[in-house]
C-alpha cells in the first residue's frame, strides 16, 4: 500500500486492502517474525476524543513491532487548553515521531492535518466522517468468517453519525457484496454517502426492520446509537434502545450468521448473544492489533 497518509477508505483499492489483510494474516500466524522490524521507531498518538480499543491496539501494535509511542495525553493536560491550534499541535508532535495517529471530533480534521505534516498520518476517527483502520480490521474479521465476495451484509443502527459505517460501506464497494442498511428514518445514511455508494456501483437497500432481511444475511454489523453526536438530547431519547439484537431476534437468522460490532456497545446486543457461535465482536476487537501492525509495518517500511 503506497500512501503517505490513510485518511479514508475511498483512497484504498481492492489490492491495497488485500495487501494489508494478507500481511495481517502473516502477523497473526507468526507475530515473532515481526517483533523488531521497527525498533527505535516512535508513533505519536493524538487523541482528542476518548478511546479504548483504537488507542490501546495502536500502542500494542507499534510495541510488538519493536517501536514505542509518544502520547500527547488528554486534551485537558495539553497545550490545547492554552489555545494551540490542531495544525500547530500536529507539527509539534510530528517532530518527535515517525508516524502520527489522530482522533478528533471534527469531520475533516485528519484531512486538514495531512496538509501540514510529512510523516505518515493515520485517521483514527474524525467525528461522523471516517475510521479507516477500524474498517480494515472489520474486513479482516469478515474475511476470516464469511469471505469478502458473494457476501450479503446488513449494517444496523446509527447510519447517520456512524463513521465506522461510512468507512465500511465505501470499502465494501471493492468486493462482490450486497449491502442492506437498517435504521430508524432519522438515522438513515446521509445523502452524500448514498450518492457515493451508488456512484461506486454498490448494491444498496435500506430497511426499517432487521427481520425483513435477517434470514438472507451472511454478516450483521451492529452499531451503537451515538448519543454524543446528537445535537438534540430529546431526539436521542426517542430512538435509544429501539434497535436491539437478542436470542429471539437471531432465531430467524442463518446458522452461519456472523454478528459484529465495533464496540463499545450499550444495549444493542444482549449479553446472551455473547456465548453463541454468531458473536465475533470480541474477536473483531482482537484483530485490531495484527491489522494495525500490518498498516504500520507497511507505512513505516515505505519510508
N, C-alpha and C positions, 0 to 999 in steps of 0.2 A: 504494500500500500504506500504510494508515493504522494503524501500530502504533508504540507508544513504544519497544518492545524486540522483538528477534527471538530467542526462547528455543528454540522447537522448531517443527517443520514442521506440527504439528497445529493451530497457530493460523492457518495460511495457507489461504485459499480458492483455487479454480482461478483466479479473477480476479486475486488477489494474485500468484500465481505467474506467470501470463501477463504481467501488467504489468511485473514485474521482467525477465522474459526478453525481452520486446519492447524495453524500454529498453536492455538489454544488447546486443541486435542493432543498435540505433541507434548505440550507442557503438562497437561493433565495426566498423561501416561507416564512421563518421566520428569518431574519437576527438578530433580537434582541436576539434570543436564543443563539447566538454565541458571544455576544457582549464582554464578559470579560473572555473568555476561556483561553486567553494567556496574561493576564495582567502582565506587567513587562518584557515581552519578547522583545528583540531587533532584528531587521532584518538589516543586513549590506548590503548596496547597493554599488556595484562596477560596474559602467557603463563607459566603455572605448569607447563607441560609443554613438551618440545621441539617445534619446528615449523619446517618449511622453507617449503612451498608456501603454507600459510594465512597465516603471518605476513608473508612477502615479498609475497604478492599483495595483502594489505590495505594494506601500506605503499606499494606501487606504485599501487594504486587511488586512495588519497587524494592522493598527489603528482600523479597525472595529472589530478585534479580541481582542482589548484591549491593544495591544502592541505599539511599536513605531519603528523608524528607526534610524540608524546611516549611514550617507551618505558620501562616500569618496569624492564626488564632482567631478568636471570636471578634466580631465587629466592635464590640464594646471595649475590648482591650487593645485595639489597633488605632492607627492614626486616622482611620475613617471617622472616628469620633471627633477628630480635630478639623474635619472638613476636607481631608485629602480626597482627590478625585479617584475614580476607579482606574483611569488610564495611568495616573501617576503611581498608584499602588502597584499596578501590574509591572510598570517599568522598574520599580524598585526591586520587587521580588524576582523579576527576570535576571537581575544582576547577581542573584545568589543561587540560581537553579539552572538545570539543563533542560527542563520542561516545566510547564505550568498546568494545573488543573483548576478550573474556575467554576464555581456555582454562584448564581446571582438571581435575585428575584425579578429582575427586569428582562423581558424578552428582547433579544438582540444584543445583550451585554457581551456575550462571547464574541460575536462578530465584530463589535466595536473594538474590543481589546485586541483582537487578532491584527488590527491595523497598526498597533503600537509596539508589538513585541516580535522578536526574531526567533526565540526558542519555540519549539512546538507547544501549542495550546490545545488542551482537550476540554471541551464543553461538558461540564458535569451537571447541566441543567440551567436553563435561562428562563425563569418564570414559566409561562404557559407555552414556551416555544419548543425546544428540542432537548433530548437527552440521549445523544448517540451512543455513548458507551453502555448505557442500560440496554439499548436496542440490540447491540451486538451480543450481550450475554443472554438476552431473551432469545435471539435467533439461535444461539448455540444450544440453549435448552430445548427449543423446539426441534432443532435438527437431531439431537440425541434421542428424542422421544417419539417424534412423528414424521421426521423428514421435512424438507422445505419445498418440495414440488408435489403437485396434485394434492394440495392442502386446503382444507376448509377451516377457517379460523373465525371465532367470534370474539369481539372486543367489547367489553361491557362496562358501563359505569360513567365516569366523568370524561366524556369525549371532547368537551369544550375547552376545559382548562388542563387536561391531562397531557403533559409533554411527552410522557412515555408512549402514549397512544399515537400522537402525531409522528414521532420518530419511527415507531414500529410500522405504522401503516405505509409510510413512504418506503421504508426498506423492503417491505414485502412485495412491492411492485417489481422487484428484480427477479421474483420467482413465480412459479405457476400456482397462484393462490386465489381463493375466493374469500373475500373479506365481508363479514357481517358485523355491523355496528349496532349495539343495543344500548339505549339510554332513554331517560325521560326527554320530552321535547325541548326543555330548556337547556339541556346539556349535550345536544347533538354536536356532531363535528362542525367546526367553523366552516363557513362557506369557502374560505381561501384554501383550507386543507382538502375539502371535497373537490374543488376545482383542480388542484394539483394532482390528486389521485386519478381523476378522470383523464387529465392530460397525459398521465403516465400509462394509461390503458388499463387501470385497475378495475377489477370486477367487484363493485361495492354495492352493498344493500344495507338499508337502515331499518331497524325494528324497535318497537317499544317494549316487547316482551321476549325474554330469552327462551321461553318454552316453545316459541314459534320456530326456532332454528336449532335448538339444542341437539335433537337426535342426529342431525347431519354434521355436527362439528367433530373435527379431529383435535382441536385445541380451543379452550375457553380462557381468554385473558381477561381477568377481572381487575378493575381499578377502584381506588378509593375516591369517594366524593370529597374533593379537596376544599375543606372549609376555609383555609387561609387564602384561597383565590377569589372567593365570593365577595363582590363589593357590597352585597346586601345580606346581612345575617338572617333576615326573615326568609329570603329565597333559599338559603342553605337548609334551614329548619324544615321547610316544606318538602324537601327532597331526601334529606338524610334518612338512611335506613330503608329506602324504597326498593333498592335492588340488592338482593341477598341470595347467596348460594348455600344450600344445606343438603342433607341426605335426601330429603323428599324431592328437591329440585333435580338432583342427579339421577333419580330413578328413571328419568326419561332419556338419559344420556347413553352413548355407546360405552361398552366396557373398556374401550381403549382411549377414552377421552383423557387428554392432558389438561389439568387445571393449573393456571399460572396466576401470579400476582406480583407486581414489582415491589410490594411492601413499602411502608408499613400498612397493615390492614387495620380497620376499626371493627366493623361488623359485617363486611361484605361477604366474607366466607366464614361459616360457622366452624368452630373448633372441631366438631365431629367429623369434618371432611379431612382433617389432617392425617388420620390413620387409614385413609382409603388409598388404593393404588393410583387414583386420579391426581392426588396432591403432589405437585412438583415445585411449589413456590420456595421451599427452603433449599432444595437442590438448585433452583434458579439463583438464589442469593449466593450460594457457594460458588457458582460458576463465574461470579464477578471477579474472582481472583485470577484464574487462568486466562480469562478473556482480557482483563486489563493488563496482565503480564504480557500477553501477546501483542497488545496495542503498543505498550511502552517499549517492548523489545524492538518492534518494527520501526517506530518513530525515532527512537534513540539510535538505532542501527543506521538509519539513513543519514544521520549527522556524523 
